[in-house]
Amino acid sequence: MSGFTAPAVNIRGMAYDMSRALFRAMKATNGACTIFELARSEMGYTFQDPSELASVVLAGAIAEGYEGPVFIQGDHFQANAKKFATDAEGETKALEDLIEKAIAAQFYCIDIDASTLVDLSFDKVADQQAPNAQLTARLAKFIRAHEPAGVTVSIGGEIGEVGKHNSTVEELTEYVDGFRALVGPGFKGGIAKVSVQTGTSHGGIPLPDGTIAKVAIDFDTLREMSRVGRERYGMAGAVQHGASTLPDELFHRFPEVETAEIHLATGFQNMMMDNPRFPADLLAEMHKYSNTELANERSDGETDLQFFYKTRKKAWGPFKQQTWDMPAEIRAELGNELQAKFEFLIRQLKANDTREITLKHVEQRVVEMEPPKLG
């Protein structure tokens, strides 16, 4: 089977209800090749460490009677370019500590994002991508040294920082060739996929009236990157970020150009927070929090609608208890709307009826892990 794109869903807020909705959608569509994920930055502002996120996702699977492998992914394990410039070893150690915690929580898919280190001041693409390849290689070796016996963690890389210039085939080949030279020919598993930039931005670009600016996705870039990744390197292909706010009529295009994976986040947040059933008093408190605690993030000339759209993702953590304590009927209604959207996307991405091929290629193992330390 080919021609499907794996949906990767960021579980930011209302994590238990959102996970249950996604498991219901997976069961309804027979779509086992679906990923639950959280980025390094999201762990901070949603107040969810890897062990909590994994526990909540698996609790959702149990509650919905889901059977089969559950893919939990560390999204954008990203190097902070400013911190790396002044303390490269310290920033690298922070990423290694995060990877160790993630693997202990059974995150067996990890996307290393050192694209922030790409240096476009160099003339040669190989030199531009060299810092990216170097840190990716070091962290990939770290992952292999810490993965449980019998488990091969799926490692992703990234060549184009989302929101910047569109990626090129030369960037892909120079990055992967550089990575391979550093890890050596005997390195187990290699890079399974590479995230590329095609014209999107995380969360979309809010306009003054609160609508989202239209973007032109470079599907040719996705097609060619995926082709080169598969044919030259044996990868699954290219990964699309920042896609959840795209128009519904575009999603069928991603499997057509054989995109390996697509990351979806802000659109689901919008569905919850913009729903008339989301408690108005809680939303007002979230907006007040943004106004007082995040005022330094407001840009000149930015409207309230733009500012709240940009910052409200950071209210999930401070108001996590309130969202957990929301009335059951409201949580159920929001969950049902999420489920319908998940089912639509899974089918559009042709990731429905992927249970058989998933079970064929994924060997499930019992892994004995130390429970996470509390506090």
C-alpha positions in Angstrom: 0.0 0.0 0.0 1.3 3.5 -0.8 -0.1 7.0 -1.3 -1.2 7.8 2.3 0.0 10.5 4.6 0.3 9.8 8.3 -1.5 12.5 10.4 0.5 13.6 13.5 -1.7 15.5 16.0 -0.3 17.8 18.6 -2.1 17.1 22.0 -1.9 20.6 23.5 -5.0 21.2 25.6 -7.9 19.0 27.0 -5.4 16.2 26.4 -7.5 13.3 27.7 -10.7 14.3 25.8 -8.7 15.1 22.6 -6.9 11.7 22.8 -10.2 9.8 23.3 -11.7 11.7 20.3 -8.7 10.7 18.1 -8.8 7.1 19.2 -12.5 7.0 18.3 -11.8 8.4 14.9 -9.0 5.9 14.4 -11.4 3.0 15.2 -14.1 4.4 13.0 -11.7 4.7 10.0 -9.5 1.7 10.8 -6.7 4.2 10.7 -3.9 2.8 12.9 -1.1 4.9 11.3 -1.9 8.0 13.3 0.5 9.8 15.6 0.1 11.6 19.0 2.7 14.2 19.5 4.0 17.2 21.5 6.8 19.6 20.7 9.5 20.8 23.1 8.0 24.3 23.2 4.5 22.9 23.8 5.7 20.9 26.8 6.6 24.2 28.4 3.5 26.2 27.9 1.0 23.3 28.2 2.6 22.1 31.5 2.9 18.5 30.1 6.1 16.6 30.4 6.6 13.4 28.3 5.5 11.0 31.1 2.2 12.9 31.6 1.4 13.2 27.9 2.1 9.5 27.4 0.0 8.5 30.4 -2.9 10.6 29.3 -2.8 9.3 25.7 -2.7 5.7 26.8 -5.5 6.3 29.3 -7.5 7.6 26.4 -6.7 4.4 24.4 -7.9 2.2 27.3 -11.1 4.3 27.8 -12.0 3.9 24.1 -11.1 0.2 24.0 -8.4 0.8 21.4 -6.1 -2.2 20.6 -2.8 -2.0 18.7 0.3 0.1 18.6 0.1 3.7 19.8 2.6 6.1 18.2 3.7 8.9 20.5 6.2 11.4 19.1 8.5 14.1 20.3 7.8 16.9 17.8 10.3 19.7 17.2 13.0 18.7 19.7 14.4 22.0 18.6 17.7 23.7 19.4 17.3 27.3 20.6 19.7 29.2 18.2 20.4 32.0 20.7 21.2 29.7 23.5 23.3 27.4 21.2 25.3 30.4 20.0 26.4 31.3 23.6 26.4 27.8 25.2 26.3 25.1 22.6 27.2 22.3 25.1 24.5 23.5 27.6 21.8 23.6 24.9 22.8 20.2 23.6 22.7 18.7 27.1 19.2 20.1 27.6 18.1 18.4 24.4 19.8 15.1 25.5 18.0 15.3 28.9 14.7 15.8 27.1 15.3 12.9 24.8 16.2 10.7 27.8 12.9 11.7 29.5 10.9 11.1 26.3 12.3 7.6 25.7 11.7 6.7 29.4 8.0 7.7 28.7 8.0 5.5 25.6 8.2 8.2 23.0 9.5 6.0 20.3 9.3 8.6 17.5 11.5 11.7 17.9 11.9 14.6 15.5 15.2 16.3 15.9 15.0 19.9 14.7 18.3 21.6 14.4 17.1 23.6 11.3 17.4 26.7 13.5 21.2 26.4 13.3 21.3 26.5 9.5 23.6 29.4 8.5 22.6 31.0 5.3 25.6 33.4 5.4 27.7 30.6 3.8 27.7 30.4 0.0 27.8 26.6 -0.2 24.6 24.7 0.8 26.8 22.0 2.4 28.3 24.6 4.8 24.8 26.1 5.5 23.5 22.7 6.5 26.6 21.6 8.4 25.6 22.8 11.9 22.2 21.2 11.4 23.7 17.8 10.3 26.3 17.9 13.1 23.8 18.4 16.0 21.3 15.9 14.4 24.0 13.3 14.2 25.0 13.8 17.8 21.5 13.6 19.1 20.7 10.6 16.8 23.7 8.7 18.3 22.4 9.7 21.8 19.0 8.2 20.9 20.4 4.9 19.8 22.5 4.7 22.9 19.4 5.1 25.2 16.6 3.3 23.4 15.4 0.1 25.0 16.6 -3.3 23.9 14.6 -4.5 20.9 13.2 -1.0 20.1 14.4 1.2 17.2 13.3 4.8 17.8 12.1 6.4 14.6 14.2 9.6 14.1 13.1 12.5 12.0 15.2 15.5 10.8 14.4 18.9 9.5 16.1 21.1 6.8 13.8 24.1 6.6 12.7 26.2 9.6 8.9 26.5 9.3 7.9 30.0 8.2 11.2 30.7 6.4 12.2 30.2 2.7 11.1 27.1 0.9 13.3 24.1 0.9 15.3 22.7 -2.0 16.5 19.3 -3.1 20.1 20.4 -2.7 19.5 21.3 1.0 18.0 17.9 1.5 20.9 16.0 0.0 23.6 18.1 1.6 21.9 17.6 5.0 21.4 13.9 4.7 24.8 13.3 3.2 26.4 15.3 5.9 24.5 13.4 8.6 25.5 10.0 7.1 29.1 10.9 6.9 29.1 11.8 10.6 27.2 8.8 12.0 29.0 6.3 9.7 27.7 3.5 7.4 26.8 1.2 10.2 24.4 3.5 12.0 21.2 1.7 12.7 18.0 3.1 11.2 19.2 6.4 9.8 16.7 9.2 9.4 13.2 8.0 8.6 11.8 11.3 7.3 12.8 15.0 6.9 10.6 18.0 7.6 10.7 20.6 4.8 9.4 24.2 4.4 6.8 24.6 1.7 5.2 28.0 2.4 3.3 27.4 5.6 3.8 28.8 9.1 2.9 27.3 12.5 -0.7 28.3 13.4 -1.2 30.3 10.3 -0.9 34.1 9.9 -3.8 35.9 11.6 -5.1 39.0 9.8 -6.5 42.1 11.7 -10.1 40.8 11.4 -9.2 37.5 12.9 -9.2 35.4 9.7 -6.2 33.4 8.6 -4.2 34.5 5.6 -4.2 32.2 2.6 -1.0 30.5 1.8 0.3 28.8 -1.4 1.6 25.3 -0.6 4.5 24.2 -2.8 3.2 20.7 -3.5 6.0 20.3 -6.1 8.5 20.7 -3.4 6.8 18.0 -1.3 6.6 15.6 -4.2 10.2 16.0 -5.2 11.6 15.9 -1.7 9.6 12.8 -0.9 10.8 11.2 -4.2 14.5 11.9 -3.5 14.2 10.9 0.1 12.7 7.5 -0.8 14.8 6.7 -3.9 18.2 8.0 -2.7 18.0 7.4 1.1 15.2 4.8 1.7 13.2 7.3 3.8 9.4 7.5 4.1 9.6 10.9 2.5 9.0 14.6 3.4 7.0 15.9 6.3 4.6 18.9 6.1 4.3 21.2 9.2 1.8 24.0 10.0 -1.1 22.4 8.1 -4.1 22.3 10.4 -5.4 25.8 9.5 -5.3 25.0 5.7 -8.6 24.9 3.8 -10.3 21.5 3.9 -10.2 21.1 0.1 -6.3 21.0 0.2 -5.8 17.9 2.3 -6.4 15.3 -0.4 -3.4 16.8 -2.2 -0.8 15.6 0.4 -1.2 11.8 -0.3 -1.3 12.6 -4.0 2.2 13.9 -3.9 3.2 11.1 -1.4 3.9 13.3 1.6 5.0 11.0 4.4 3.5 12.8 7.3 1.6 16.0 8.2 1.6 17.8 11.5 -1.7 19.3 12.8 -2.1 21.4 15.9 -3.6 24.9 15.9 -6.7 24.1 13.9 -7.9 21.8 16.7 -7.2 24.4 19.3 -9.3 26.8 17.3 -12.1 24.3 17.2 -12.2 24.1 20.9 -11.6 27.7 22.0 -13.9 29.2 19.2 -16.7 26.8 20.0 -19.7 28.6 21.5 -19.9 25.8 24.1 -16.4 26.6 25.4 -17.1 28.4 28.7 -17.0 32.2 28.0 -15.8 33.0 31.5 -12.8 30.7 31.1 -12.0 32.1 27.7 -12.1 35.6 29.2 -9.7 34.5 31.9 -7.4 33.2 29.3 -7.5 36.5 27.4 -6.8 38.4 30.6 -3.8 36.2 31.3 -2.5 36.9 27.8 -3.0 40.7 28.3 -1.2 40.7 31.7 1.4 37.9 31.5 2.3 38.0 27.8 2.0 41.7 27.0 5.7 41.8 26.0 4.8 39.5 23.0 2.3 42.0 21.5 3.7 43.5 18.2 3.2 47.1 17.2 -0.1 47.6 15.4 -1.4 44.2 16.4 -5.1 44.0 17.0 -6.6 42.2 20.0 -7.8 39.4 17.7 -4.4 38.9 16.3 -2.7 39.0 19.7 -5.1 36.6 21.4 -4.9 34.2 18.4 -1.1 34.2 18.6 -0.8 33.8 22.4 -3.8 31.8 23.6 -2.0 28.5 23.1 0.1 29.6 26.1 -3.0 29.6 28.3 -3.4 25.8 28.2 -0.9 25.2 31.0 -2.0 27.9 33.5 -5.6 26.9 33.0 -5.1 23.1 32.7 -7.1 22.3 35.8 -10.1 24.4 34.7 -10.2 22.6 31.3 -10.0 19.2 33.1 -12.9 20.3 35.3 -15.1 21.5 32.5 -18.7 20.0 32.7 -18.9 16.6 31.2 -21.5 17.5 28.6 -19.4 20.3 27.2 -16.3 18.1 27.1 -18.3 15.5 25.3 -19.7 18.0 22.7 -16.2 19.4 22.0 -14.9 15.8 21.8 -17.5 14.8 19.2 -16.6 17.8 17.0 -13.0 16.9 17.2 -13.7 13.3 16.3 -15.6 14.3 13.2 -12.7 16.5 12.1 -10.2 13.8 12.8 -12.2 11.3 10.8 -12.4 13.7 7.9 -8.7 14.4 7.9 -7.8 10.7 8.2 -9.9 9.9 5.2 -8.6 12.9 3.2 -5.0 11.8 3.9 -5.9 8.2 2.9 -4.7 7.1 6.3 -7.9 5.1 6.8 -7.7 1.3 6.5 -4.0 1.4 7.5 -4.4 -1.0 10.4 -3.3 -4.1 8.4 -0.2 -2.5 7.0 0.7 -1.0 10.4 0.5 -4.3 12.1 2.5 -5.9 9.3 5.4 -3.6 9.7 5.3 -2.7 13.4 6.5 -5.4 15.9 5.0 -4.7 19.3 7.3 -5.5 22.2 6.8 -5.5 26.0 9.3 -3.0 27.4 10.1 -2.9 31.1 10.7 0.8 32.0 11.5 2.5 35.3 8.5 4.6 36.4 9.2 8.3 36.1 10.4 10.1 39.2 7.9 12.5 40.7 8.7 16.0 41.7 
